[in-house]
């Protein structure tokens, strides 16, 4: 123990030396520590981690009780053995993970706190914890009726013509480009309601949940919600195993399709979604197939109606012709039977028979004309309806609007600009034409005001 008195006070250095000596004597050289990552950050090649025992309950936020936290640091993390060990297992440290690390307890004088200098991490324990957490959530979803064939989101019926798409993705990423490229090249008039949100990282879960819930509101007019992203490591996919994201998808009031872009692993979000695909490209192709199938079915039904009406018309004409033949035969028979009668009676019968034949012939021709006219009118009406629907689908295609000379202008964040009041000099803007995108910088801003008496004054 250090001697201390009023006349011989301890210096700050003495205090630190005593604490360091107590740490050395109180802990072995290496210790294993387990806890949950509350925060992870890589700075200047070093990895800094805030490790806690568990997440603090909401009821303790305003109480005197505080959550215990230990600072961890892994020096030379980037490019080092620990980073390589995680990479070989296709893992990346993220908030919420439970980890077991081997390190040395030390005193960080610069921060006046204890810290653990990490030398090793138990990857197998980390993988086991992720798998166990995933399995617990799967069992809970099954018990609640949100996971399984015909359960949860899978129980919803996809609209026959799903042209209105709510897209959840990160703007400008490969997955975003791949999906939009497929529905654009399909030739159908898809309308996309895009919600830009990160799909990996610490902010991804909250962003995806908010996007799915907002698109699932009754007042949002869409047929299907689509979540897409490109490939990545297992830790990048961890957001799609998070309980908040999985439950948002499973309980959505609208069909949710996924194209998360991972060929070896299936996330819980994929499992609870209405339909899942390995890649954003396949997801776009699947949506185009749904619309194409509706179009083919409509054409088949139209052809069936045409053939049915034509068959009925031909059958009616044949029946009328047969009846005319029967009438003619009967008339001639009566005429021959009356040949032995008086000449006046013969003439009367002949005149009456000819009159009846002419009347029947006119009736047959009138009925045939009416049937043919009705068929032509019905056929023309069907053809007009098909052409109108085809023109409507074609008119909704955004590419056609761009080819007519229209363009879309977005700011540096990808937000659509609708007024000059939304930009200022020096802003970066992106203008999309039908054949490409033009990036530019605002040098001047002119406001054009319109009134009812003239076209407008600058």
URMO-V714203 format. One record per helix or strand. SS is the DSSP state (H for helix, E for strand). FROM is the first residue (numbers start at 1). LEN is the number of residues. If there is no record, write none. Layout:
BEGIN
ss = [SS:SS]
from = [FROM:FROM]
len = [LEN:LEN]
END
This chain:
BEGIN
ss = [H:E:E:H:E:H:E:E:H:H:E:H:E:H:E:H:H:E:H:E:H:H:H:E:E:H:E:E:E:E]
from = [12:31:46:58:69:81:98:113:123:152:164:174:191:204:224:236:243:256:268:275:280:343:398:408:416:420:428:436:449:457]
len = [15:13:7:3:6:8:11:9:21:4:6:12:6:12:5:6:8:4:5:3:58:53:6:4:1:3:6:6:1:1]
END
